[in-house]
Amino acid sequence: MTSNSRVVVIGAGLAGVRLARRLGELGMPALLVGDEEHRPYNRVLLAEVLAGRYAPEVIALPAPAGLVRARVTGIDRERRTVACADGSEIAYDTLVLATGSNPVLPPLRGLFTPDHVLPEGVHAFRTMDDCLGLSKAVRPGVRAVVIGGGLLGVSAARALAARGAQVVLAQQSERLMERQLDPGASGLVLRHLKDLGVEVHTECRVRDVRCVGGAVRSVEMADGYALDADLVVLACGVHPRVGLARDAGLAVRKGVLVDDELRTSDPHIRAIGDCVQHDGNVYGLAAPALEQAEVLAEVLAGDADARYRGTRALTRLTLAGNGVFDLAAFGETEARPGDDVVQLADATRGTYRKVVVRDDRLVGGVLVGELGTVGALARAWEGAEPLPDNGPLLHLLTNDGGL
């Protein structure tokens, strides 16, 4: 790619900002197009803003010089232009889709008003506007129901409790954060939330949102039980934002399909971040998005060896409240038959450590409370190398990781 080729990046989230910044450092300034009125920010830290720990400006990202605020409505692949809602067009030589993801809105009765908007008091939790709207509405004693007990729902429940709300968390599956944590670690998260005053209901499906005068008043469970609510937070996950790509005729399954050079089915269009599906994987996490941005910057700068081979992502969550509650999880936290498992738990201190070893290789682990070994464990897992034969598996959980 020549240095005077014009790169246009759609999406001013973590992935888009990182790519634009790296290209600038490599002497290839890019035009970054973002549709939010706010300065680019680190979405991972929105819960800290909602909790009142950080002001919005604290989580702002260093914005590249070439930043345009516009909503892109279409892509003309033949003319290599993108159309914006204000009627303007932007030409590109290489287009990068970093459009991120949208919140999953569950199929609940009463969720939308006749005008197809969320009722007063019902909030998604994905953008800075969502966060600021919630911050304005929450106050001590307000009754808040969080729907969804994954990473996002747990973070939102903790943040609302920190602001003095009476929080109920409704989780459809049998335990919290079931995608990342094993039952032991999930139980410690449950205990932490309860210590903060959060009421948690698992195996609990919400079916109805009840409103009066356009404002939410309660949510009804599948068994008919109703929970009073002044606020409802939808934390049911996200899905890749692929509308632009699909309308342009690009290959899309769960996400926009890309190869190891982050190239879509159009050789002039690349894609990175939450909107991407690579080698069957849709990550929806910050670490893969940032790694993809770094690789793509090298590819566009002409590095013939630059390739994205996938990311082995580690989930990390810090919950503040009655003390600080840290957890980290990676790989397969549930053992298969024949796997070796090492587990250490201290109920008094609320700490828990577990690793899963298969064929002398570390395939997963979860740590709650004390994370002194997480760096060494993550390196062993990412490297997928045979573990050293220098002692019992218990060494994996000592302070130096046994490595």
Secondary structure, DSSP 8 states (H G I E B T S, - for coil): --TTS-EEEE--SHHHHHHHHHHHHTT--EEEEE--SS--B-GGGHHHHHTTSS-GGGGB----SSEEE--EEEEETTTTEEEETTS-EEE-SEEEE---EEE-----BT-S-TTSS--BTEEE-SSHHHHHHHHHH--TT-EEEEE--SHHHHHHHHHHHHTT-EEEEE-SSSSTTTTT--HHHHHHHHHHHHHTT-EEE-S--EEEEEEETTEEEEEEETTS-EEE-SEEEE-S-EEE--HHHHHTT--BSSSEEE-TT-B-SSTTEEE-GGGEEETTB---SHHHHHHHHHHHHHHHTT-TT--------EEEEEEESSSEEEEEEEE--S--TT-EEEEEEETTTTEEEEEEEETTEEEEEEEES--TTHHHHHHHHHHT----SSS-GGGGGSTTTT-
